[in-house]
Amino acid sequence: MDEHKNTFRVSFDRSLQEHPGLKPFAERCLSARQQLFDSYVAIYDAAKAGKPISAKDYREVEERYNRKCAALEKEFEKALPGIVALEEKQGKILESPNPNIFSDQRYIVTEHDRQRHARFIKSDFQMMMTARPGDIEELTPRQSQTFADSKPYISALIKREGPLKEKNLNIAPDTTRERLLPALLAKNPGVALGDVHFFGETNLYLASQMRELKKAGVDTIYLEDEDKHFKSMSALSDEQLRQLLRDRKLGDIILLGKAEADLTDPARSNTDPDGTYVQMMLAAREQGIRIIPIDKKGLARDQEPMVHRLATTNITWTDTIRRDRDLLEKQGKKAGKYIVWAGYDHLVDTPGSYGLVDDSLGLPVVAFEQGRKDNGAVRRGVENEADFYVKGGEQYVTRPGYPQITTLSKQVDAMRPLEGVPGVGSVISAMRDFCVQQKERSNQLFDENLRQLGVLPAPAVIAPVPQPSLEQKTER
């Protein structure tokens, strides 16, 4: 059992021991997840047999899973007060000091204590519902095979649906960072921007280019975002969005479903994904450009290993975009150009990732890179890279997985006050060790990639100092 899985398993087992009322919900949650995995296996088997499958097949099994999860969450909310009441009788709720200093009872359970305890239980329930495959339950050999073999069968499926579209990458050699998108849009139906999540670089670039994008005929930005978060943001008026930027209150960010932002940075920092997201949204509104979320919906979005998610989004995202373009035409609106804003690994096809969204739609891929001293130059990508690269901000990081681990480290550090709580300290310690190991591993992999590309020199080989032989020692 690896360190990451062990951390989740320890937390899961501790939750069920401390809160027995969660057990029936855990059993139904794991059962629903296994059914989802088995459904993926069935789709995989059909594809291997040469049968036609489509994005609809994925949507149906994921929507079925989401409905089960929604029903389970409602039942849990109804049962939660009873679980809290039972655990109060069992003396499991931390008590507050009694304000009546003359009372013999020094500590009492207040309503605040009950609500706090309910939040602890709800947090454990959410951890159970959002765990990834293998974090808690074991995968069957067939499920593991399906996830490991995602790339070949999804890639073959996409190519069977139709030939991959050619991209027109012919631009003037002196094209600048500011003129790159208009130049590519003039010769292609759209452009895909490869993003590294937890950084706002793509948002800032889009916001600064929005007026030029409108002139180039862009009518839509297709965004890797979940429906729930997007709706909570898009429901706000322009003034409310600007107020959010001005206030930068943690409570507002959490209510909008994003607690990862480093709120100590100014709103224009490229390490602030939430602030820059708001800026991009406001800029799009000013130009009348639609923003459409294309990501999978509900808890199914997180209930697959990354290898399988990267592969299946090639089908679902491409299908969503094509259907939206067709709908515009049916409504009598001439479909213009568009931008696809997605994670880098969804677009660039390398041995470790699964990008075919851009090839299916014929979209050049533009990405950002760190360490660039020039401001305006555009670098043409080589094989297994994005098509073009422009300079990222000074704080922009492209190390795989590094932003997520940095955020997790901050969250673990915020849990320090809980280290003395029985059963919690060991979990926090295990999570901290996991963050350190993953950062080191991420750095090693990134540096090795740079060496293979010739950006970094090979590590110096230090010749061992010759040691005297036994005979030489004896002669001395």
Protein Blocks (a to p, Z undefined) as FASTA:
>chain_A
ZZklmmmmmmmmmmmmmmmmlmmmmmmmmmmmmmmmmmmmmmmmmmmnopacdfklmmmm
mmmmmmmmmmmmmmmmmmmmmmmmmmmmnopaccdddfblmbmblbdcdfklmmmmmmmm
mmmmmmmmmpcehklmccdfklmmmmmmmmmmmmmmmmmnoccddddfbdcfklcfklmm
mmmmmmcgbdcddddehiaklmmmmmmmmmmmmmnopabdcddddfklmmmmmmpcfklm
mmmmmnopaklmmmnopakbcfkbcfklcklmklmmmmmmmmmmmnopacddfbdehjkl
mmccfklmmmmmmmmmmmmmmmmmmmmmmnopacddddddddfklmmccfkbccfklmmn
opacddddehiabfkbccdddehiafbdcdddfklcfbehklmmmmmmmmmmmmmmmmmp
ghklmmmmmmmmmmmmmmmmmmmmmmmmmmmnomaccdddddddddddfklmmmZZ
